[in-house]
Every structure is written in C-alpha cells, then in structure tokens.
Amino acid sequence: MNARLEQQPMVAVNDELSSFHQSLARELHDELGQELILIKLFSERILRSSQLGAAQEYAQQILCTLDKTHQQVRGLLQNIKSPVPEDVDFRQQVNELVAQWQASSQLEVSFRLEGDVDAMPRDHAHSIYRLLQEGLTNVARHAQATAVTITVCYAPDLIQFALSDNGRGMSSASGQRIGLGLTGMRDRVLALGGQFEINQHAGTHINALFPLVN
C-alpha cells in the first residue's frame, strides 16, 4: 500500500517533466526555427543580388535577425525561471511578425484581425502568435507558395485561426508525414481544448478553433 502511494507522486512529477520538455521543445522550434529560416532567405537574396547596396541591406537584416535570435534564446532561458510577461501587446507582435516575413520572403501575405483581439486571454494570444509564426515558417520552407492568407477572429465564446496558401502542400513537398512544426501547432491547439484541422488539397489550409468558457 505504501509503495503504491509513493508511486503516485512520482507519476505526477514525471508527467509534469514530460509536459515541460514538450513545451520547451515547441518554444525552441518555433522561436529559433523561424529566425534561422529568415537568415537563410536573406542569405539567398544576397547571392541573387547584383547590386552592392541591396546586398548590404540584406546583410544588415541578417545581423539584426541574429541579434534578435540571441535575445530570444535569453528570453527562453528566462521563461524557464519565470512566466511569460502579461504586458505583451498581441496586435503589435503579430503585425511586426507579418511585416518581417513580407520584407524577408517573396510571399504575398494577406493578414486580417477580426474582433477585439486585445481582449483575448493571454494563453490563447501566445498560442495564436506561435501558430502564425510556425505557419509562415512552414509555408516558406515546404509549400513553394507565392501567397498566404491568414485570419485571426476573436469572439467572446470562440477564437478562430485560419491559414491558407497556394502552394503544393507542406507534407507532399517534404515527402514525409506531418513534421515537428505542424505537430507542435496541433499540440498547442489541443492543449487549450481546441480543434485543429489541416487540408492539403490545392495548397495547405489550416484551421484552429478555440472554444472559450466564461
């Protein structure tokens, strides 16, 4: 009986550690993966550029991205010790992210926010930001798309995230099953009690629904 009681706390600790490791893996993948892809895109533009001025501009973008990556690593390490700050401006963050992708890639990004997104719960806002971040990274890496449309719609009882591109599909492009990026997106949605769907007919179409309970 005592041995059984002693095992229960250990099971709880192991579950908590497993959840922490999965969360940390997603954060590392989403944060660093995106920045490394941006560095790759800027580098490719330098190689294709025939003008010194343009090459210098892209090189400066690489330096800025590397500096941002360094700050993100420090932030991730800090988040291991303390929670995510509450004063993060969601609208500003997502607009800056979209602008960064528009500047670094040849993707035509159409992005729309609907509803009072500033009232979105913090955990949901964080997950939506990560979905947007990983969705754009996957499109740039795998889809061979030229355009992507993203909508975030907030209502008091439901949040919807939708992403569609005109590429050939992420999974078919990589020749593999759904990888870590899409798996991480799905896990983020499910962790908040949401629904995650992906359709790869005539491009990739991702839809996530987060029911909100008052």
Buried (B, 14 or more C-beta within 10 A) or exposed (E): EEEEEEEEEEEEEEEEEEEEEBBEEBBEBBBBBBBBBBBBBBBEBBEEBEEEEEBEBBBEBBEEBBEBBEEBBEEBEEBEEEEEEEEEEBEEBBEEBBEBBBEBBEBEBEBEBEBEBEEBEBEBBBBBBBBBBBBBBBBBBBBBBEBBBBBBBBEEEEBBBBBBBBBBBBBEBBEEEBBEBBBBBBBBBEBBEBEBEBEBEEBBBBBBBBEBEE
